Amino acid sequence: MDEETIRLTAYRIWEQQGKPDGQDFVHWLQAREELTTPPTDGLAGSIESSVTPPNPDRSKRQATAAGQKTRSRKPNS
């Protein structure tokens, strides 16, 4: 990574933040961080992290509710 790339990136950050005074070092550091961080596709984590694990309490409640429904039925004699 060369200094010219960092400078241009820092300049872009400075413009995006409204051209504040006295933030050149902060923008330089932000530019270096941005350029050294591997690019992502915008998705946080993997597929595994985005899948919600089953809630055991909910499963028990559903099973209990289903069991109550079947028990409340009386066979016709």
Helices and strands as residue ranges (DSSP letters): H 3-16, H 24-36, H 47-50, H 56-72
